[in-house]
Amino acid sequence: MTNDLRATSSCCSTTAAAPNPAAAGTGHENLLAGADDMTTCPVMVGSPVSKKAAEAAGLFRDFEGERYYFCCAGCGPAFDSDPAKYAANMA
């Protein structure tokens, strides 16, 4: 039996995000700091997101008077492609 550690494809596997010193070398930002302001990502449903950290990183969009926060840089463009669909995930 072998351990196959191939990367899975998701919107969060982007390398376009700016590096975060707290996650140096991993390619992922830690958006879980500050559990008091937690929400979930409307694109990757169930992925926890700190509103404060996402806002500081620019990982949010405003749509119809509501602010939506994302778990990674890949989710913003996905949200932009069909905001009503993703906003409905938060209802």
C-alpha positions in Angstrom: 0.0 0.0 0.0 1.3 3.4 -0.9 0.4 6.9 0.1 -0.5 8.9 -3.0 -0.2 12.6 -2.1 -1.2 14.1 -5.4 -2.7 17.6 -5.1 -6.4 17.7 -5.7 -7.8 20.5 -7.8 -9.9 23.2 -6.2 -10.3 26.9 -6.4 -8.1 27.1 -3.3 -5.1 25.5 -5.0 -4.1 28.8 -6.6 -0.6 30.1 -6.4 -1.7 33.7 -7.3 -2.3 34.7 -3.7 0.3 36.8 -2.0 2.5 34.9 0.4 1.6 35.0 4.1 4.5 34.8 6.6 2.3 32.8 9.0 2.0 30.1 6.3 5.4 30.4 4.7 6.2 27.7 2.2 2.7 26.2 2.2 1.0 28.5 -0.3 -2.0 28.8 1.9 -3.0 31.8 4.1 -4.3 31.2 7.6 -7.8 32.8 7.6 -8.8 31.2 10.8 -7.2 33.7 13.1 -10.0 35.4 15.1 -12.7 32.8 15.7 -15.0 35.5 17.0 -15.8 36.7 13.5 -16.1 33.4 11.7 -18.3 32.7 8.6 -18.1 30.2 5.8 -17.0 30.7 2.2 -20.0 30.8 -0.3 -17.9 29.1 -3.0 -16.3 26.4 -1.0 -19.3 25.7 1.2 -18.3 24.7 4.7 -14.8 26.2 4.5 -14.4 28.4 7.6 -13.3 32.0 7.0 -12.3 34.8 9.5 -14.1 37.9 8.2 -11.3 40.2 9.6 -8.5 38.2 8.0 -10.3 37.8 4.7 -11.1 41.6 4.6 -7.5 42.4 5.3 -6.4 40.1 2.5 -9.0 41.6 0.1 -10.9 38.3 -0.1 -14.4 39.6 -0.2 -17.1 40.9 -2.5 -20.2 43.0 -1.9 -23.4 41.8 -3.6 -26.9 43.2 -3.2 -26.0 45.0 0.1 -24.3 42.0 1.7 -20.6 41.2 2.1 -19.3 37.8 1.2 -15.9 36.5 2.5 -13.7 33.9 0.7 -11.3 31.2 1.9 -8.8 31.8 -0.8 -8.0 34.0 -3.8 -9.5 31.6 -6.3 -13.0 32.0 -4.8 -13.4 35.7 -5.7 -13.4 35.1 -9.5 -15.6 32.1 -9.1 -18.1 34.2 -7.1 -17.9 37.0 -9.8 -19.0 34.5 -12.5 -22.4 33.9 -10.8 -22.8 36.0 -7.6 -26.5 35.1 -7.2 -25.8 31.4 -7.3 -23.0 31.7 -4.6 -25.0 34.2 -2.5 -27.8 31.6 -2.3 -25.4 29.2 -0.7 -25.3 31.5 2.3 -29.1 31.8 2.7 
